[in-house]
Amino acid sequence: MAHKLHKSRKPIITIFLYFVVALLSLSAVCLIYSIANFQSYADAFAATHPDSFHNIDDKTITHRIVFAALVLRFLAALGWVGSFLYLKRFLLHHEKYRTLVMMGYSIVSVGGFIYLSFHAELHIIAIIRVIQVTVSLLMLSFLIISVIKET
């Protein structure tokens, strides 16, 4: 019986993971865009975070600080692959907490991307963040409908 339930949940897990891949891919696009348009990104970042650059008048120093932050963000992005693989393995092997983890991930994604969309440094990044909010809401809606259908 548990084996049949596992197989019936597999399409839901697969669709959920496609949503996660879409979100991570859009985050990678934001990161690549930030690097490709570094000058405008650094200027916008400094303008939107004035307290972080208080008493720093040299634009070169500001750009170096933003570059260091982008490098750290890039290194964190490398961890996305590992966290995705762990999430996939967890969902396939831990039936008891599966729905809770997927719902929690979806809710945190909605909240996180709403926050990021209001704090985007460039207009293109804000648009991508709004798309991520939409994908997160679709993911959450899909999960809610799936849970309702199961009960």
N, C-alpha and C positions, 0 to 999 in steps of 0.2 A: 504493500500500500504506500509506504513512504517513497518507494522508487517511482511509482506512478505520479505522485505529487511532485517529486523532483522534476520529472520530465515535463509536467504541465506548467511548472513555473519557469522552465528554461527560456521559453520565448519572451516572457516578461523581463527576465534578467538580461537577455540579449538586447532587447529594445532599450532598456534602461542604460546599458553600457554604451549603446550607440549615442544616446543623449549625452552621456558623460564625455565621450570622444568628441562630440560636436562642441561642447563647452570648452574642453581643453584645447581644441584646435583654434577656436576663436581667441582664447587667451594667448596662444602662441602667435596668432596674427597680430594682436595688440603689441606684444613684446617685439616682434620683428619690425613692425611699423615704428615703434618708439626708437629702435636702434637705427633704422634706415633714415629717419628724419630727426636725427639726434639734436641738431641745433634748435629747431623750433620746439621739440619736446623739452629740452633742458630749459629753455627760456620760459615756456609755459609752466613747467614744474616749479621753477623758482617763483613765478608770479602767483601760483595757486598755493604755495606753501611758504609765505613770507617769513613766518616765525622761524622756520628751519634755517633761513639764510640771513638772519638778523645780524647786522654789523659786518657782513661780507659784501664789500663793494666790487671786488674783482670778479668779472664775469668768468674768467678762466678757472678760478677756484670753484665757483658755483658749478660750472660745467663738469669739472673733475669729480665733485661730490655726486652729482646726478649720474655721471658715468659709473662711479663705484656702486651706486644703488642699482643701476641697470645690470651690472655684472652680477650682483647678489640675486637680483630677480631672475636672471638667466640661469644661475646655478640652482635656484629653487625650482625653476621650470624643469630642469633635468629630473628632479624628484617626482614630477607628475607621472612619468612613465612607471616608475616603481610603485607609486601609490595606486595607479590605475590597475596594475597587475595584481596587487594585493587585494584591492577591492573586488576584482573579478573572482579571484580564488576564494575570498571570504564568502561572497554571495553564493557561489556554487556549493560550498561545503557546510555552511552554517544556516540551516533552514529556520531555526528558532528565531533568529534576530534579523533575517533577511528583509522583511517588509519594513521593520523599524529603521534599519540602516538606509534603505533606499529612500524612505520618506524623509528621514533626517537630512540626508545628503541633498535632497531636492529643496527642502525648506531653507537650509543654510545657503544653498546656491542662489535661490531667489533673493534672500536678504543681502547676501554678499554682493551680488551683481547690481542690485538696486543702489547700494551704497557706492560702489565703484562707478556706476553711471553718473551719479551726481558729483563725483570727484575726479572725473576724467580730465586730463590735461589738454587734450586736443579733441576737436569736434569729431573726427573719424573714430577715435577711440570711444567717445561717448556713444556714437551710433552702434559700434560693435558691442558695447556693454548693454545697450538696450536690447539688441538681438539676443544676447546671452540671458537677459531677464526673461524674454519671451520663450526661449528654449527651456529655461528652468521651469517656467509656469506650465509649459506643455508637458514637461517631464512629470511634474507634480500632478497635473490633471490626469495624465495617463495612469499613474500609480493609484490615484484615488478611484478612478473608474475600474481599474483591475481589482482592487480590494472589494469594491461594492459588488462586482460581478461574482466574486468568489464566495461572498456571504449569502 
